[in-house]
């Protein structure tokens, strides 16, 4: 099926460049210059992917992203000339499924459009996340943020933290954690749960003697402390 992409971009030259490239590769493209016309477009027609600039002539792209995400499961790729961690985290927390910094390569943009559309059509959550308090985990990007600060983790550390977050407030045994992460190929020579939990605590700024986030339950295992149940978002 031909992909249908909605470009929401205030820069006419960039919009025409994206449109021309995507059209050349068989993508059906429509361009809207601002948030108001973009909302009309998503109400009136079905789209496979939206390319949304975070800076628009009539307002904040982040707000538009949040508004659309509350109503639709339309995959959104955020575009921005500001490419720091703060901008990336803000866009992803607003509901974007991917983030591309301007300037970008057009082949990469096409690949990302196809990837998010394919995952959406296959029924895979593009930006499945779990939020526990101020801790946010994003499965698609293997990304962890705490108080909106990006925390660099390995894929195995992410797998451990994801398992704990899925059952926040509940004890998970070491054996169960090993079972839940056994398909992860990262750090194959050091699969010690205790060692990796210690690393996670350090990266999260958790006091190893009196941890607030990842707690040890003697003789049983570990739990991720949470006042509320984890919130899963699609």
C-alpha positions as CSV (number, residue, x, y, z in Angstrom):
1,X,0.0,0.0,0.0
2,X,1.1,3.5,-0.8
3,X,2.2,5.5,2.3
4,X,0.3,8.7,3.1
5,X,2.4,11.3,4.9
6,X,1.3,14.6,6.2
7,X,4.1,17.2,6.5
8,X,3.5,20.0,9.0
9,X,6.3,22.5,8.3
10,X,6.5,26.3,8.2
11,X,9.6,26.4,6.1
12,X,8.4,26.2,2.5
13,X,11.7,25.3,1.0
14,X,12.3,22.4,3.4
15,X,8.7,21.2,3.0
16,X,9.1,21.2,-0.8
17,X,12.4,19.3,-0.5
18,X,10.9,16.6,1.7
19,X,7.8,16.4,-0.5
20,X,9.8,16.0,-3.6
21,X,12.1,13.3,-2.2
22,X,9.3,11.3,-0.6
23,X,7.1,11.5,-3.7
24,X,10.0,10.3,-5.9
25,X,10.0,7.1,-3.8
26,X,6.2,6.5,-4.1
27,X,5.0,8.2,-1.0
28,X,1.8,10.2,-1.2
29,X,2.5,13.6,0.5
30,X,0.4,16.6,1.6
31,X,1.8,19.7,3.2
32,X,0.3,21.9,5.8
33,X,2.1,25.1,7.0
34,X,0.7,25.4,10.5
35,X,-1.0,23.7,13.4
36,X,-4.6,24.8,12.5
37,X,-4.5,23.4,9.0
38,X,-2.8,20.3,10.3
39,X,-5.6,19.6,12.7
40,X,-8.1,20.0,9.9
41,X,-6.1,17.5,7.8
42,X,-6.0,14.8,10.5
43,X,-9.8,15.2,11.2
44,X,-10.7,14.9,7.5
45,X,-8.3,12.3,6.2
46,X,-6.4,9.2,7.3
47,X,-2.6,9.3,7.4
48,X,0.2,6.8,7.9
49,X,2.8,9.2,9.3
50,X,3.0,12.8,10.3
51,X,6.2,14.8,10.0
52,X,5.8,17.6,12.5
53,X,8.2,20.5,13.0
54,X,8.3,21.5,16.7
55,X,8.3,25.2,15.7
56,X,5.3,26.3,13.8
57,X,4.1,29.8,12.6
58,X,1.0,29.7,14.7
59,X,2.2,28.0,17.9
60,X,4.1,25.3,19.6
61,X,4.6,22.0,17.8
62,X,4.9,20.2,21.2
63,X,1.4,21.3,22.1
64,X,0.0,20.1,18.8
65,X,1.8,16.8,19.2
66,X,0.2,16.3,22.6
67,X,-3.2,17.3,21.3
68,X,-3.1,14.8,18.4
69,X,-1.7,12.0,20.5
70,X,-4.7,12.3,22.9
71,X,-7.1,11.6,20.1
72,X,-5.2,9.5,17.5
73,X,-2.6,6.7,17.3
74,X,-1.1,8.5,14.3
75,X,2.7,7.9,14.2
76,X,4.5,11.2,14.6
77,X,8.1,12.0,13.7
78,X,9.2,15.2,15.4
79,X,11.5,17.6,13.4
80,X,13.6,20.2,15.1
81,X,16.7,22.4,14.4
82,X,17.4,22.2,18.2
83,X,18.8,18.7,18.7
84,X,19.9,18.6,22.3
85,X,18.7,16.0,24.8
86,X,16.1,18.4,26.3
87,X,14.5,18.9,22.9
88,X,14.5,15.2,22.2
89,X,13.1,14.2,25.5
90,X,10.4,16.9,25.3
91,X,9.2,15.7,21.9
92,X,9.1,12.1,22.9
93,X,7.3,12.8,26.2
94,X,4.8,14.9,24.2
95,X,4.0,11.7,22.2
96,X,6.3,11.7,19.2
97,X,7.3,8.3,18.0
98,X,10.7,9.4,16.7
99,X,12.9,12.5,16.5
100,X,14.9,13.8,13.6
101,X,17.3,16.8,13.8
102,X,17.4,19.4,11.0
103,X,19.4,19.2,8.8
104,X,19.0,15.5,8.1
105,X,19.7,13.2,5.2
106,X,16.6,12.4,3.1
107,X,17.4,8.7,2.7
108,X,17.4,8.5,6.5
109,X,14.1,10.4,6.8
110,X,12.5,8.0,4.3
111,X,13.8,5.0,6.2
112,X,12.4,6.4,9.5
113,X,9.0,7.1,7.9
114,X,8.8,3.5,6.5
115,X,9.9,2.1,9.9
116,X,7.3,3.8,12.0
117,X,4.6,3.1,9.5
118,X,5.5,-0.6,9.3
119,X,5.5,-1.0,13.1
120,X,2.1,0.8,13.3
121,X,0.6,-1.4,10.6
122,X,2.0,-4.6,12.2
123,X,0.2,-3.7,15.4
124,X,3.4,-3.0,17.3
125,X,3.4,-0.1,19.7
126,X,5.8,2.4,18.2
127,X,6.4,4.4,21.3
128,X,5.3,2.1,24.1
129,X,6.3,3.7,27.4
130,X,6.0,3.0,31.1
131,X,6.0,5.9,33.5
132,X,6.7,5.3,37.2
133,X,6.7,8.6,39.2
134,X,9.3,10.8,37.5
135,X,10.9,7.8,35.7
136,X,10.0,7.3,32.0
137,X,11.0,4.3,30.0
138,X,10.5,4.1,26.2
139,X,10.8,0.6,24.7
140,X,11.2,1.5,21.1
141,X,14.2,3.7,21.7
142,X,15.6,1.9,24.8
143,X,15.5,5.4,26.4
144,X,15.3,6.2,30.1
145,X,14.7,9.6,31.5
146,X,14.4,10.7,35.2
147,X,13.0,14.1,36.0
148,X,13.3,14.8,32.2
149,X,17.1,14.0,32.4
150,X,18.3,11.5,29.9
151,X,20.0,8.5,31.6
152,X,22.4,6.5,29.5
153,X,21.9,2.8,30.0
154,X,22.9,-0.4,28.1
155,X,20.3,-2.6,26.5
156,X,20.6,-5.1,29.3
157,X,20.3,-2.5,32.0
158,X,17.2,-1.2,30.2
159,X,15.7,-4.7,30.1
160,X,16.2,-5.1,33.9
161,X,14.7,-1.7,34.6
162,X,11.8,-2.4,32.2
163,X,11.0,-5.6,34.0
164,X,11.0,-3.9,37.4
165,X,8.9,-0.9,36.0
166,X,6.3,-3.3,34.6
167,X,5.7,-4.6,38.1
168,X,6.5,-1.4,40.1
169,X,5.9,-1.8,43.8
170,X,6.2,-5.6,43.6
171,X,9.2,-7.8,44.4
172,X,10.8,-9.7,41.5
173,X,13.2,-12.5,42.3
174,X,16.7,-12.6,40.8
175,X,15.8,-15.8,38.9
176,X,12.7,-14.1,37.5
177,X,14.7,-11.1,36.4
178,X,17.2,-13.5,34.7
179,X,14.3,-15.2,32.9
180,X,12.8,-11.9,31.8
181,X,16.1,-10.6,30.3
182,X,17.5,-13.9,29.0
183,X,17.0,-12.9,25.3
184,X,19.1,-9.8,25.6
185,X,22.5,-10.2,24.0
186,X,24.2,-7.2,25.6
187,X,26.9,-7.8,28.2
188,X,26.9,-11.6,27.7
189,X,29.9,-12.0,29.9
190,X,28.4,-10.2,32.9
191,X,24.8,-11.1,33.4
192,X,24.9,-10.8,37.2
193,X,21.7,-9.1,38.3
194,X,23.3,-7.7,41.4
195,X,26.1,-6.0,39.4
196,X,23.8,-4.5,36.9
197,X,21.3,-3.3,39.5
198,X,24.3,-1.6,41.2
199,X,25.2,0.1,38.0
200,X,21.6,1.2,37.4
201,X,21.4,2.7,40.9
202,X,24.6,4.7,40.2
203,X,23.3,6.0,36.9
204,X,19.9,6.9,38.4
205,X,21.6,8.7,41.3
206,X,20.2,6.3,43.8
207,X,22.1,6.0,47.2
208,X,23.4,2.4,47.2
209,X,23.1,2.3,51.0
210,X,19.6,3.7,51.2
211,X,18.1,3.4,47.7
212,X,14.9,5.2,47.1
213,X,14.1,3.8,43.6
214,X,15.4,0.2,43.3
215,X,15.1,-1.5,46.7
216,X,16.6,-4.8,47.8
217,X,14.3,-7.2,49.6
218,X,16.6,-9.6,51.4
219,X,16.2,-13.2,50.5
220,X,13.7,-12.3,47.8
221,X,14.9,-9.9,45.1
222,X,14.3,-6.3,44.0
223,X,11.5,-3.9,43.5
224,X,11.1,-0.5,41.9
225,X,9.5,1.8,44.4
226,X,6.4,3.6,43.3
227,X,3.6,5.5,45.0
228,X,1.2,4.7,42.1
229,X,0.9,1.9,39.7
230,X,2.9,2.2,36.5
231,X,1.1,4.0,33.6
232,X,1.5,2.3,30.2
233,X,1.1,4.5,27.2
234,X,0.7,3.6,23.5
